[in-house]
């Protein structure tokens, strides 16, 4: 299977981790199963983004130029 070649732009990233109860994890998986989110990371990004916006913190002020990445 041949991989597609192309360019994509993305921001530098880091990993955040934490522990949640089994019940909370299952509840998050239930929300994801509704189809609005692709995975837990997508869900967490959206929650963090909304919280930051509610606090008046905009990501545009925090981000620098995107890094150009070649997808092989």
N, CA, C, O and CB atoms as a CASP TS submission, in Angstrom:
PFRMAT TS
TARGET T0000
AUTHOR 0000-0000-0000
METHOD Language model
MODEL 1
PARENT N/A
ATOM      1  N   UNK     1       0.830  -1.180   0.000  1.00  0.00           N
ATOM      2  CA  UNK     1       0.000   0.000   0.000  1.00  0.00           C
ATOM      3  C   UNK     1       0.877   1.246   0.000  1.00  0.00           C
ATOM      4  O   UNK     1       1.725   1.415   0.876  1.00  0.00           O
ATOM      5  CB  UNK     1      -0.946  -0.003   1.205  1.00  0.00           C
ATOM      6  N   UNK     2       0.671   2.112  -0.981  1.00  0.00           N
ATOM      7  CA  UNK     2       1.479   3.313  -1.116  1.00  0.00           C
ATOM      8  C   UNK     2       0.889   4.448  -0.284  1.00  0.00           C
ATOM      9  O   UNK     2      -0.311   4.718  -0.339  1.00  0.00           O
ATOM     10  CB  UNK     2       1.585   3.726  -2.590  1.00  0.00           C
ATOM     11  N   UNK     3       1.748   5.103   0.482  1.00  0.00           N
ATOM     12  CA  UNK     3       1.297   6.242   1.272  1.00  0.00           C
ATOM     13  C   UNK     3       1.256   7.484   0.400  1.00  0.00           C
ATOM     14  O   UNK     3       2.097   7.663  -0.481  1.00  0.00           O
ATOM     15  CB  UNK     3       2.213   6.466   2.491  1.00  0.00           C
ATOM     16  N   UNK     4       0.281   8.335   0.647  1.00  0.00           N
ATOM     17  CA  UNK     4       0.172   9.579  -0.105  1.00  0.00           C
ATOM     18  C   UNK     4       1.243  10.551   0.358  1.00  0.00           C
ATOM     19  O   UNK     4       1.558  10.635   1.545  1.00  0.00           O
ATOM     20  CB  UNK     4      -1.231  10.201   0.055  1.00  0.00           C
ATOM     21  N   UNK     5       1.791  11.278  -0.593  1.00  0.00           N
ATOM     22  CA  UNK     5       2.762  12.311  -0.259  1.00  0.00           C
ATOM     23  C   UNK     5       2.062  13.656  -0.307  1.00  0.00           C
ATOM     24  O   UNK     5       1.167  13.877  -1.123  1.00  0.00           O
ATOM     25  CB  UNK     5       3.983  12.281  -1.226  1.00  0.00           C
ATOM     26  N   UNK     6       2.465  14.522   0.550  1.00  0.00           N
ATOM     27  CA  UNK     6       1.880  15.846   0.569  1.00  0.00           C
ATOM     28  C   UNK     6       2.432  16.645   1.724  1.00  0.00           C
ATOM     29  O   UNK     6       3.234  16.159   2.522  1.00  0.00           O
ATOM     30  CB  UNK     6       0.368  15.767   0.655  1.00  0.00           C
ATOM     31  N   UNK     7       1.987  17.873   1.791  1.00  0.00           N
ATOM     32  CA  UNK     7       2.427  18.751   2.865  1.00  0.00           C
ATOM     33  C   UNK     7       1.251  19.035   3.767  1.00  0.00           C
ATOM     34  O   UNK     7       0.110  19.129   3.313  1.00  0.00           O
ATOM     35  CB  UNK     7       3.029  20.065   2.313  1.00  0.00           C
ATOM     36  N   UNK     8       1.531  19.167   5.028  1.00  0.00           N
ATOM     37  CA  UNK     8       0.522  19.610   5.962  1.00  0.00           C
ATOM     38  C   UNK     8       1.185  20.575   6.934  1.00  0.00           C
ATOM     39  O   UNK     8       2.397  20.527   7.144  1.00  0.00           O
ATOM     40  CB  UNK     8      -0.136  18.408   6.706  1.00  0.00           C
ATOM     41  N   UNK     9       0.393  21.434   7.511  1.00  0.00           N
ATOM     42  CA  UNK     9       0.903  22.366   8.485  1.00  0.00           C
ATOM     43  C   UNK     9       0.343  21.983   9.844  1.00  0.00           C
ATOM     44  O   UNK     9      -0.833  21.642   9.966  1.00  0.00           O
ATOM     45  CB  UNK     9       0.539  23.825   8.114  1.00  0.00           C
ATOM     46  N   UNK    10       1.174  22.038  10.844  1.00  0.00           N
ATOM     47  CA  UNK    10       0.693  21.774  12.186  1.00  0.00           C
ATOM     48  C   UNK    10       1.496  22.607  13.166  1.00  0.00           C
ATOM     49  O   UNK    10       2.606  23.057  12.878  1.00  0.00           O
ATOM     50  CB  UNK    10       0.788  20.271  12.528  1.00  0.00           C
ATOM     51  N   UNK    11       0.911  22.795  14.313  1.00  0.00           N
ATOM     52  CA  UNK    11       1.576  23.548  15.373  1.00  0.00           C
ATOM     53  C   UNK    11       2.445  22.596  16.175  1.00  0.00           C
ATOM     54  O   UNK    11       2.175  21.396  16.218  1.00  0.00           O
ATOM     55  CB  UNK    11       0.542  24.265  16.291  1.00  0.00           C
ATOM     56  N   UNK    12       3.483  23.117  16.810  1.00  0.00           N
ATOM     57  CA  UNK    12       4.247  22.264  17.727  1.00  0.00           C
ATOM     58  C   UNK    12       3.299  21.733  18.810  1.00  0.00           C
ATOM     59  O   UNK    12       2.388  22.443  19.236  1.00  0.00           O
ATOM     60  CB  UNK    12       5.449  23.054  18.370  1.00  0.00           C
ATOM     61  N   UNK    13       3.504  20.519  19.246  1.00  0.00           N
ATOM     62  CA  UNK    13       2.612  19.919  20.231  1.00  0.00           C
ATOM     63  C   UNK    13       3.394  19.392  21.420  1.00  0.00           C
ATOM     64  O   UNK    13       4.619  19.273  21.384  1.00  0.00           O
ATOM     65  CB  UNK    13       1.796  18.795  19.599  1.00  0.00           C
ATOM     66  N   UNK    14       2.664  19.085  22.460  1.00  0.00           N
ATOM     67  CA  UNK    14       3.214  18.447  23.648  1.00  0.00           C
ATOM     68  C   UNK    14       2.171  17.470  24.168  1.00  0.00           C
ATOM     69  O   UNK    14       1.030  17.474  23.706  1.00  0.00           O
ATOM     70  CB  UNK    14       3.607  19.503  24.742  1.00  0.00           C
ATOM     71  N   UNK    15       2.546  16.646  25.111  1.00  0.00           N
ATOM     72  CA  UNK    15       1.634  15.640  25.652  1.00  0.00           C
ATOM     73  C   UNK    15       1.209  16.058  27.059  1.00  0.00           C
ATOM     74  O   UNK    15       2.032  16.466  27.878  1.00  0.00           O
ATOM     75  CB  UNK    15       2.302  14.230  25.670  1.00  0.00           C
ATOM     76  N   UNK    16      -0.091  15.948  27.319  1.00  0.00           N
ATOM     77  CA  UNK    16      -0.649  16.169  28.651  1.00  0.00           C
ATOM     78  C   UNK    16      -1.310  14.863  29.054  1.00  0.00           C
ATOM     79  O   UNK    16      -2.038  14.266  28.262  1.00  0.00           O
ATOM     80  CB  UNK    16      -1.673  17.383  28.680  1.00  0.00           C
ATOM     81  N   UNK    17      -1.064  14.416  30.274  1.00  0.00           N
ATOM     82  CA  UNK    17      -1.732  13.192  30.716  1.00  0.00           C
ATOM     83  C   UNK    17      -2.267  13.378  32.127  1.00  0.00           C
ATOM     84  O   UNK    17      -1.812  14.246  32.873  1.00  0.00           O
ATOM     85  CB  UNK    17      -0.768  11.985  30.657  1.00  0.00           C
ATOM     86  N   UNK    18      -3.222  12.562  32.472  1.00  0.00           N
ATOM     87  CA  UNK    18      -3.800  12.621  33.808  1.00  0.00           C
ATOM     88  C   UNK    18      -4.649  11.391  34.050  1.00  0.00           C
ATOM     89  O   UNK    18      -4.971  10.653  33.119  1.00  0.00           O
ATOM     90  CB  UNK    18      -4.636  13.898  33.994  1.00  0.00           C
ATOM     91  N   UNK    19      -5.002  11.179  35.286  1.00  0.00           N
ATOM     92  CA  UNK    19      -5.811  10.018  35.659  1.00  0.00           C
ATOM     93  C   UNK    19      -7.247  10.454  35.891  1.00  0.00           C
ATOM     94  O   UNK    19      -7.507  11.516  36.456  1.00  0.00           O
ATOM     95  CB  UNK    19      -5.242   9.325  36.924  1.00  0.00           C
ATOM     96  N   UNK    20      -8.174   9.619  35.444  1.00  0.00           N
ATOM     97  CA  UNK    20      -9.603   9.818  35.691  1.00  0.00           C
ATOM     98  C   UNK    20     -10.183   8.485  36.152  1.00  0.00           C
ATOM     99  O   UNK    20      -9.587   7.428  35.945  1.00  0.00           O
ATOM    100  CB  UNK    20     -10.347  10.351  34.405  1.00  0.00           C
ATOM    101  N   UNK    21     -11.347   8.552  36.777  1.00  0.00           N
ATOM    102  CA  UNK    21     -11.993   7.316  37.226  1.00  0.00           C
ATOM    103  C   UNK    21     -12.440   6.497  36.012  1.00  0.00           C
ATOM    104  O   UNK    21     -12.578   7.021  34.907  1.00  0.00           O
ATOM    105  CB  UNK    21     -13.206   7.629  38.151  1.00  0.00           C
ATOM    106  N   UNK    22     -12.658   5.226  36.242  1.00  0.00           N
ATOM    107  CA  UNK    22     -13.146   4.349  35.183  1.00  0.00           C
ATOM    108  C   UNK    22     -14.500   4.853  34.680  1.00  0.00           C
ATOM    109  O   UNK    22     -14.766   4.823  33.479  1.00  0.00           O
ATOM    110  CB  UNK    22     -13.260   2.887  35.690  1.00  0.00           C
ATOM    111  N   UNK    23     -15.345   5.311  35.587  1.00  0.00           N
ATOM    112  CA  UNK    23     -16.666   5.813  35.205  1.00  0.00           C
ATOM    113  C   UNK    23     -16.554   7.059  34.319  1.00  0.00           C
ATOM    114  O   UNK    23     -17.291   7.198  33.343  1.00  0.00           O
ATOM    115  CB  UNK    23     -17.495   6.131  36.458  1.00  0.00           C
ATOM    116  N   UNK    24     -15.628   7.966  34.665  1.00  0.00           N
ATOM    117  CA  UNK    24     -15.440   9.170  33.850  1.00  0.00           C
ATOM    118  C   UNK    24     -14.907   8.798  32.471  1.00  0.00           C
ATOM    119  O   UNK    24     -15.343   9.358  31.465  1.00  0.00           O
ATOM    120  CB  UNK    24     -14.477  10.157  34.546  1.00  0.00           C
ATOM    121  N   UNK    25     -13.971   7.860  32.420  1.00  0.00           N
ATOM    122  CA  UNK    25     -13.427   7.407  31.136  1.00  0.00           C
ATOM    123  C   UNK    25     -14.537   6.845  30.259  1.00  0.00           C
ATOM    124  O   UNK    25     -14.616   7.162  29.072  1.00  0.00           O
ATOM    125  CB  UNK    25     -12.329   6.345  31.352  1.00  0.00           C
ATOM    126  N   UNK    26     -15.390   6.016  30.839  1.00  0.00           N
ATOM    127  CA  UNK    26     -16.491   5.439  30.070  1.00  0.00           C
ATOM    128  C   UNK    26     -17.451   6.520  29.590  1.00  0.00           C
ATOM    129  O   UNK    26     -17.949   6.452  28.466  1.00  0.00           O
ATOM    130  CB  UNK    26     -17.243   4.404  30.909  1.00  0.00           C
ATOM    131  N   UNK    27     -17.715   7.518  30.433  1.00  0.00           N
ATOM    132  CA  UNK    27     -18.604   8.613  30.042  1.00  0.00           C
ATOM    133  C   UNK    27     -18.013   9.385  28.860  1.00  0.00           C
ATOM    134  O   UNK    27     -18.740   9.775  27.946  1.00  0.00           O
ATOM    135  CB  UNK    27     -18.850   9.564  31.235  1.00  0.00           C
ATOM    136  N   UNK    28     -16.700   9.605  28.877  1.00  0.00           N
ATOM    137  CA  UNK    28     -16.037  10.285  27.757  1.00  0.00           C
ATOM    138  C   UNK    28     -16.138   9.440  26.492  1.00  0.00           C
ATOM    139  O   UNK    28     -16.415   9.968  25.415  1.00  0.00           O
ATOM    140  CB  UNK    28     -14.553  10.573  28.091  1.00  0.00           C
ATOM    141  N   UNK    29     -15.919   8.147  26.612  1.00  0.00           N
ATOM    142  CA  UNK    29     -16.050   7.262  25.445  1.00  0.00           C
ATOM    143  C   UNK    29     -17.475   7.287  24.893  1.00  0.00           C
ATOM    144  O   UNK    29     -17.673   7.218  23.680  1.00  0.00           O
ATOM    145  CB  UNK    29     -15.656   5.818  25.816  1.00  0.00           C
ATOM    146  N   UNK    30     -18.460   7.386  25.774  1.00  0.00           N
ATOM    147  CA  UNK    30     -19.858   7.481  25.339  1.00  0.00           C
ATOM    148  C   UNK    30     -20.098   8.766  24.548  1.00  0.00           C
ATOM    149  O   UNK    30     -20.795   8.758  23.534  1.00  0.00           O
ATOM    150  CB  UNK    30     -20.804   7.424  26.553  1.00  0.00           C
ATOM    151  N   UNK    31     -19.516   9.863  25.019  1.00  0.00           N
ATOM    152  CA  UNK    31     -19.651  11.141  24.302  1.00  0.00           C
ATOM    153  C   UNK    31     -18.997  11.033  22.924  1.00  0.00           C
ATOM    154  O   UNK    31     -19.568  11.480  21.929  1.00  0.00           O
ATOM    155  CB  UNK    31     -19.011  12.306  25.119  1.00  0.00           C
ATOM    156  N   UNK    32     -17.816  10.448  22.865  1.00  0.00           N
ATOM    157  CA  UNK    32     -17.103  10.290  21.589  1.00  0.00           C
ATOM    158  C   UNK    32     -17.905   9.426  20.622  1.00  0.00           C
ATOM    159  O   UNK    32     -17.926   9.688  19.420  1.00  0.00           O
ATOM    160  CB  UNK    32     -15.710   9.668  21.819  1.00  0.00           C
ATOM    161  N   UNK    33     -18.562   8.401  21.148  1.00  0.00           N
ATOM    162  CA  UNK    33     -19.356   7.491  20.310  1.00  0.00           C
ATOM    163  C   UNK    33     -20.527   8.206  19.638  1.00  0.00           C
ATOM    164  O   UNK    33     -21.070   7.710  18.651  1.00  0.00           O
ATOM    165  CB  UNK    33     -19.879   6.328  21.148  1.00  0.00           C
ATOM    166  N   UNK    34     -20.917   9.357  20.159  1.00  0.00           N
ATOM    167  CA  UNK    34     -22.002  10.127  19.532  1.00  0.00           C
ATOM    168  C   UNK    34     -21.581  10.706  18.179  1.00  0.00           C
ATOM    169  O   UNK    34     -22.426  11.104  17.378  1.00  0.00           O
ATOM    170  CB  UNK    34     -22.451  11.262  20.463  1.00  0.00           C
ATOM    171  N   UNK    35     -20.268  10.751  17.932  1.00  0.00           N
ATOM    172  CA  UNK    35     -19.784  11.126  16.608  1.00  0.00           C
ATOM    173  C   UNK    35     -19.248  12.532  16.432  1.00  0.00           C
ATOM    174  O   UNK    35     -18.735  12.846  15.358  1.00  0.00           O
ATOM    175  CB  UNK    35     -20.846  10.943  15.672  1.00  0.00           C
ATOM    176  N   UNK    36     -19.341  13.393  17.432  1.00  0.00           N
ATOM    177  CA  UNK    36     -18.830  14.756  17.271  1.00  0.00           C
ATOM    178  C   UNK    36     -17.304  14.797  17.346  1.00  0.00           C
ATOM    179  O   UNK    36     -16.668  15.660  16.740  1.00  0.00           O
ATOM    180  CB  UNK    36     -19.429  15.673  18.341  1.00  0.00           C
ATOM    181  N   UNK    37     -16.730  13.870  18.084  1.00  0.00           N
ATOM    182  CA  UNK    37     -15.279  13.827  18.282  1.00  0.00           C
ATOM    183  C   UNK    37     -14.703  12.556  17.684  1.00  0.00           C
ATOM    184  O   UNK    37     -15.356  11.513  17.662  1.00  0.00           O
ATOM    185  CB  UNK    37     -14.927  13.919  19.779  1.00  0.00           C
ATOM    186  N   UNK    38     -13.466  12.657  17.199  1.00  0.00           N
ATOM    187  CA  UNK    38     -12.783  11.518  16.587  1.00  0.00           C
ATOM    188  C   UNK    38     -12.240  10.579  17.653  1.00  0.00           C
ATOM    189  O   UNK    38     -12.332   9.358  17.527  1.00  0.00           O
ATOM    190  CB  UNK    38     -11.646  11.996  15.676  1.00  0.00           C
ATOM    191  N   UNK    39     -11.677  11.161  18.698  1.00  0.00           N
ATOM    192  CA  UNK    39     -11.066  10.370  19.764  1.00  0.00           C
ATOM    193  C   UNK    39     -10.965  11.218  21.031  1.00  0.00           C
ATOM    194  O   UNK    39     -11.426  12.359  21.064  1.00  0.00           O
ATOM    195  CB  UNK    39      -9.662   9.850  19.337  1.00  0.00           C
ATOM    196  N   UNK    40     -10.361  10.650  22.064  1.00  0.00           N
ATOM    197  CA  UNK    40     -10.249  11.354  23.346  1.00  0.00           C
ATOM    198  C   UNK    40      -9.427  12.638  23.194  1.00  0.00           C
ATOM    199  O   UNK    40      -9.767  13.663  23.785  1.00  0.00           O
ATOM    200  CB  UNK    40      -9.610  10.436  24.409  1.00  0.00           C
ATOM    201  N   UNK    41      -8.372  12.586  22.423  1.00  0.00           N
ATOM    202  CA  UNK    41      -7.550  13.781  22.220  1.00  0.00           C
ATOM    203  C   UNK    41      -8.359  14.909  21.606  1.00  0.00           C
ATOM    204  O   UNK    41      -8.253  16.057  22.037  1.00  0.00           O
ATOM    205  CB  UNK    41      -6.351  13.460  21.331  1.00  0.00           C
ATOM    206  N   UNK    42      -9.162  14.595  20.611  1.00  0.00           N
ATOM    207  CA  UNK    42     -10.016  15.584  19.960  1.00  0.00           C
ATOM    208  C   UNK    42     -10.990  16.200  20.976  1.00  0.00           C
ATOM    209  O   UNK    42     -11.200  17.413  20.988  1.00  0.00           O
ATOM    210  CB  UNK    42     -10.794  14.938  18.786  1.00  0.00           C
ATOM    211  N   UNK    43     -11.574  15.358  21.817  1.00  0.00           N
ATOM    212  CA  UNK    43     -12.498  15.797  22.858  1.00  0.00           C
ATOM    213  C   UNK    43     -11.794  16.722  23.859  1.00  0.00           C
ATOM    214  O   UNK    43     -12.312  17.787  24.195  1.00  0.00           O
ATOM    215  CB  UNK    43     -13.097  14.579  23.587  1.00  0.00           C
ATOM    216  N   UNK    44     -10.620  16.313  24.329  1.00  0.00           N
ATOM    217  CA  UNK    44      -9.884  17.123  25.294  1.00  0.00           C
ATOM    218  C   UNK    44      -9.441  18.460  24.711  1.00  0.00           C
ATOM    219  O   UNK    44      -9.510  19.483  25.392  1.00  0.00           O
ATOM    220  CB  UNK    44      -8.679  16.362  25.794  1.00  0.00           C
ATOM    221  N   UNK    45      -8.983  18.463  23.452  1.00  0.00           N
ATOM    222  CA  UNK    45      -8.606  19.723  22.812  1.00  0.00           C
ATOM    223  C   UNK    45      -9.773  20.699  22.794  1.00  0.00           C
ATOM    224  O   UNK    45      -9.615  21.885  23.084  1.00  0.00           O
ATOM    225  CB  UNK    45      -8.111  19.472  21.387  1.00  0.00           C
ATOM    226  N   UNK    46     -10.957  20.178  22.444  1.00  0.00           N
ATOM    227  CA  UNK    46     -12.136  21.032  22.378  1.00  0.00           C
ATOM    228  C   UNK    46     -12.484  21.587  23.757  1.00  0.00           C
ATOM    229  O   UNK    46     -12.787  22.773  23.885  1.00  0.00           O
ATOM    230  CB  UNK    46     -13.326  20.255  21.803  1.00  0.00           C
ATOM    231  N   UNK    47     -12.445  20.748  24.787  1.00  0.00           N
ATOM    232  CA  UNK    47     -12.738  21.212  26.145  1.00  0.00           C
ATOM    233  C   UNK    47     -11.742  22.272  26.596  1.00  0.00           C
ATOM    234  O   UNK    47     -12.135  23.292  27.163  1.00  0.00           O
ATOM    235  CB  UNK    47     -12.726  20.037  27.123  1.00  0.00           C
ATOM    236  N   UNK    48     -10.466  22.039  26.351  1.00  0.00           N
ATOM    237  CA  UNK    48      -9.435  23.000  26.751  1.00  0.00           C
ATOM    238  C   UNK    48      -9.611  24.303  25.997  1.00  0.00           C
ATOM    239  O   UNK    48      -9.536  25.378  26.592  1.00  0.00           O
ATOM    240  CB  UNK    48      -8.029  22.430  26.505  1.00  0.00           C
ATOM    241  N   UNK    49      -9.846  24.222  24.685  1.00  0.00           N
ATOM    242  CA  UNK    49     -10.043  25.420  23.868  1.00  0.00           C
ATOM    243  C   UNK    49     -11.214  26.248  24.399  1.00  0.00           C
ATOM    244  O   UNK    49     -11.100  27.465  24.543  1.00  0.00           O
ATOM    245  CB  UNK    49     -10.288  25.034  22.395  1.00  0.00           C
ATOM    246  N   UNK    50     -12.345  25.583  24.693  1.00  0.00           N
ATOM    247  CA  UNK    50     -13.522  26.286  25.207  1.00  0.00           C
ATOM    248  C   UNK    50     -13.252  26.918  26.570  1.00  0.00           C
ATOM    249  O   UNK    50     -13.694  28.037  26.831  1.00  0.00           O
ATOM    250  CB  UNK    50     -14.706  25.327  25.307  1.00  0.00           C
ATOM    251  N   UNK    51     -12.533  26.213  27.438  1.00  0.00           N
ATOM    252  CA  UNK    51     -12.206  26.757  28.750  1.00  0.00           C
ATOM    253  C   UNK    51     -11.308  27.980  28.624  1.00  0.00           C
ATOM    254  O   UNK    51     -11.534  28.991  29.288  1.00  0.00           O
ATOM    255  CB  UNK    51     -11.530  25.694  29.615  1.00  0.00           C
ATOM    256  N   UNK    52     -10.294  27.889  27.775  1.00  0.00           N
ATOM    257  CA  UNK    52      -9.403  29.028  27.583  1.00  0.00           C
ATOM    258  C   UNK    52     -10.154  30.238  27.032  1.00  0.00           C
ATOM    259  O   UNK    52      -9.941  31.363  27.484  1.00  0.00           O
ATOM    260  CB  UNK    52      -8.260  28.651  26.645  1.00  0.00           C
ATOM    261  N   UNK    53     -11.030  30.005  26.059  1.00  0.00           N
ATOM    262  CA  UNK    53     -11.817  31.107  25.496  1.00  0.00           C
ATOM    263  C   UNK    53     -12.714  31.732  26.557  1.00  0.00           C
ATOM    264  O   UNK    53     -12.858  32.954  26.602  1.00  0.00           O
ATOM    265  CB  UNK    53     -12.665  30.615  24.312  1.00  0.00           C
ATOM    266  N   UNK    54     -13.324  30.899  27.419  1.00  0.00           N
ATOM    267  CA  UNK    54     -14.185  31.410  28.488  1.00  0.00           C
ATOM    268  C   UNK    54     -13.385  32.272  29.469  1.00  0.00           C
ATOM    269  O   UNK    54     -13.939  33.168  30.106  1.00  0.00           O
ATOM    270  CB  UNK    54     -14.862  30.244  29.236  1.00  0.00           C
ATOM    271  N   UNK    55     -12.104  32.003  29.586  1.00  0.00           N
ATOM    272  CA  UNK    55     -11.231  32.767  30.479  1.00  0.00           C
ATOM    273  C   UNK    55     -10.614  33.972  29.776  1.00  0.00           C
ATOM    274  O   UNK    55      -9.838  34.716  30.377  1.00  0.00           O
ATOM    275  CB  UNK    55     -10.129  31.871  31.027  1.00  0.00           C
ATOM    276  N   UNK    56     -10.957  34.164  28.504  1.00  0.00           N
ATOM    277  CA  UNK    56     -10.422  35.293  27.751  1.00  0.00           C
ATOM    278  C   UNK    56      -9.033  35.060  27.202  1.00  0.00           C
ATOM    279  O   UNK    56      -8.355  36.009  26.809  1.00  0.00           O
ATOM    280  CB  UNK    56     -10.406  36.498  28.606  1.00  0.00           C
ATOM    281  N   UNK    57      -8.602  33.820  27.170  1.00  0.00           N
ATOM    282  CA  UNK    57      -7.281  33.478  26.639  1.00  0.00           C
ATOM    283  C   UNK    57      -7.472  32.970  25.223  1.00  0.00           C
ATOM    284  O   UNK    57      -8.122  31.947  25.006  1.00  0.00           O
ATOM    285  CB  UNK    57      -6.552  32.408  27.533  1.00  0.00           C
ATOM    286  N   UNK    58      -6.904  33.685  24.255  1.00  0.00           N
ATOM    287  CA  UNK    58      -7.050  33.264  22.860  1.00  0.00           C
ATOM    288  C   UNK    58      -5.775  32.572  22.393  1.00  0.00           C
ATOM    289  O   UNK    58      -4.666  33.015  22.690  1.00  0.00           O
ATOM    290  CB  UNK    58      -7.375  34.475  21.948  1.00  0.00           C
ATOM    291  N   UNK    59      -5.948  31.502  21.672  1.00  0.00           N
ATOM    292  CA  UNK    59      -4.804  30.731  21.196  1.00  0.00           C
ATOM    293  C   UNK    59      -3.985  31.499  20.168  1.00  0.00           C
ATOM    294  O   UNK    59      -2.780  31.278  20.047  1.00  0.00           O
ATOM    295  CB  UNK    59      -5.271  29.419  20.602  1.00  0.00           C
ATOM    296  N   UNK    60      -4.622  32.396  19.431  1.00  0.00           N
ATOM    297  CA  UNK    60      -3.890  33.147  18.411  1.00  0.00           C
ATOM    298  C   UNK    60      -2.745  33.929  19.031  1.00  0.00           C
ATOM    299  O   UNK    60      -1.711  34.125  18.392  1.00  0.00           O
ATOM    300  CB  UNK    60      -4.830  34.097  17.665  1.00  0.00           C
ATOM    301  N   UNK    61      -2.916  34.374  20.257  1.00  0.00           N
ATOM    302  CA  UNK    61      -1.857  35.121  20.935  1.00  0.00           C
ATOM    303  C   UNK    61      -0.748  34.219  21.452  1.00  0.00           C
ATOM    304  O   UNK    61       0.360  34.685  21.718  1.00  0.00           O
ATOM    305  CB  UNK    61      -2.437  35.913  22.081  1.00  0.00           C
ATOM    306  N   UNK    62      -1.034  32.946  21.593  1.00  0.00           N
ATOM    307  CA  UNK    62      -0.073  32.020  22.186  1.00  0.00           C
ATOM    308  C   UNK    62       0.712  31.221  21.146  1.00  0.00           C
ATOM    309  O   UNK    62       1.784  30.701  21.456  1.00  0.00           O
ATOM    310  CB  UNK    62      -0.789  31.072  23.109  1.00  0.00           C
ATOM    311  N   UNK    63       0.202  31.114  19.926  1.00  0.00           N
ATOM    312  CA  UNK    63       0.830  30.270  18.916  1.00  0.00           C
ATOM    313  C   UNK    63       1.798  31.063  18.048  1.00  0.00           C
ATOM    314  O   UNK    63       1.617  32.260  17.825  1.00  0.00           O
ATOM    315  CB  UNK    63      -0.229  29.613  18.046  1.00  0.00           C
ATOM    316  N   UNK    64       2.811  30.386  17.570  1.00  0.00           N
ATOM    317  CA  UNK    64       3.762  30.985  16.639  1.00  0.00           C
ATOM    318  C   UNK    64       3.479  30.465  15.251  1.00  0.00           C
ATOM    319  O   UNK    64       2.439  29.847  15.026  1.00  0.00           O
ATOM    320  CB  UNK    64       5.221  30.683  17.050  1.00  0.00           C
ATOM    321  N   UNK    65       4.358  30.696  14.336  1.00  0.00           N
ATOM    322  CA  UNK    65       4.191  30.224  12.965  1.00  0.00           C
ATOM    323  C   UNK    65       4.076  28.702  12.948  1.00  0.00           C
ATOM    324  O   UNK    65       4.751  28.025  13.724  1.00  0.00           O
ATOM    325  CB  UNK    65       5.371  30.688  12.078  1.00  0.00           C
ATOM    326  N   UNK    66       3.224  28.152  12.070  1.00  0.00           N
ATOM    327  CA  UNK    66       3.122  26.688  11.979  1.00  0.00           C
ATOM    328  C   UNK    66       4.407  26.080  11.433  1.00  0.00           C
ATOM    329  O   UNK    66       5.156  26.720  10.695  1.00  0.00           O
ATOM    330  CB  UNK    66       1.937  26.286  11.092  1.00  0.00           C
ATOM    331  N   UNK    67       4.637  24.844  11.809  1.00  0.00           N
ATOM    332  CA  UNK    67       5.783  24.097  11.302  1.00  0.00           C
ATOM    333  C   UNK    67       5.341  23.357  10.043  1.00  0.00           C
ATOM    334  O   UNK    67       4.306  22.690  10.049  1.00  0.00           O
ATOM    335  CB  UNK    67       6.343  23.101  12.380  1.00  0.00           C
ATOM    336  N   UNK    68       6.108  23.468   8.976  1.00  0.00           N
ATOM    337  CA  UNK    68       5.774  22.751   7.762  1.00  0.00           C
ATOM    338  C   UNK    68       6.303  21.339   7.870  1.00  0.00           C
ATOM    339  O   UNK    68       7.476  21.126   8.179  1.00  0.00           O
ATOM    340  CB  UNK    68       6.341  23.461   6.518  1.00  0.00           C
ATOM    341  N   UNK    69       5.439  20.377   7.614  1.00  0.00           N
ATOM    342  CA  UNK    69       5.794  18.968   7.735  1.00  0.00           C
ATOM    343  C   UNK    69       5.527  18.270   6.417  1.00  0.00           C
ATOM    344  O   UNK    69       4.500  18.523   5.787  1.00  0.00           O
ATOM    345  CB  UNK    69       5.009  18.291   8.879  1.00  0.00           C
ATOM    346  N   UNK    70       6.396  17.423   5.998  1.00  0.00           N
ATOM    347  CA  UNK    70       6.171  16.631   4.798  1.00  0.00           C
ATOM    348  C   UNK    70       5.683  15.264   5.231  1.00  0.00           C
ATOM    349  O   UNK    70       6.317  14.603   6.053  1.00  0.00           O
ATOM    350  CB  UNK    70       7.463  16.523   3.929  1.00  0.00           C
ATOM    351  N   UNK    71       4.557  14.838   4.678  1.00  0.00           N
ATOM    352  CA  UNK    71       3.996  13.531   4.985  1.00  0.00           C
ATOM    353  C   UNK    71       4.484  12.557   3.929  1.00  0.00           C
ATOM    354  O   UNK    71       4.242  12.752   2.738  1.00  0.00           O
ATOM    355  CB  UNK    71       2.436  13.573   5.041  1.00  0.00           C
ATOM    356  N   UNK    72       5.161  11.521   4.358  1.00  0.00           N
ATOM    357  CA  UNK    72       5.667  10.519   3.394  1.00  0.00           C
ATOM    358  C   UNK    72       4.785   9.334   3.319  1.00  0.00           C
ATOM    359  O   UNK    72       5.064   8.405   2.561  1.00  0.00           O
ATOM    360  CB  UNK    72       7.052  10.073   3.750  1.00  0.00           C
TER
END
